[in-house]
Amino acid sequence: PGAVEWGRKLAGIQAAKASHHHHHQQQQQPPPPLINQPEHCRSAFRAAPRDLQQDLEVSFVDQAEMVFTTLSSSARDVFTRVQRPFELVLIDEAAQAAEIAALQPLVHGAKAVVLVGDPQQLPATISSQAAKQLALERSLFERLAAAGCPVNVLKVQYRMKPAIRMFPSEYFYNSALVDAPMVLSRPRPCFTRRWWG
């Protein structure tokens, strides 16, 4: 959300907390921040007590249709305080995430999980030899695929020239990759002749 929206929400939460917790105090509350000016909203947010900042963050997450986060950030307290569960979790680059990392967002009420990734690419980075011996660099993607969960393999590639695609297709994908029509119809580069040496 924009800074103005954050500021308005913060001012509302501050006012509600002030009237609820301090209604018996006679000390006058400071005026709310200038809520139409982003720089005042940002500074008001930074100056607010941590619990107020968390309340504001929870209120936005509660109202969001989609929440984008890293796997490690999904373990933050804000996600344990939201009122509704995250029933669908989509994890991108799931084959590059250690299994324990991919489990973190699933504890928030997931009923369905979509893992997107390529197990032929680099695995998770694990530096501990003991962890490697316990197969902790294996991804949840790999575990579920090995257990027989359905895997949809995307075979049409849109990036590489056919000559470049040949090697990874043969070496990693049993020659299963095919070129999209748009790749095949790309014009040849204009610098096909050597002008030097």
Salt bridges, closest charged atoms under 4 A:
ASP51 OD2 - LYS17 NZ 3.32
ASP55 OD2 - LYS17 NZ 2.71
ASP55 OD1 - ARG81 NH2 2.50
GLU57 OE2 - ARG76 NH1 2.85
GLU87 OE2 - LYS111 NZ 3.71
GLU99 OE1 - ARG138 NH2 3.68
GLU99 OE2 - ARG143 NE 2.26
ASP179 OD2 - ARG165 NH2 2.77
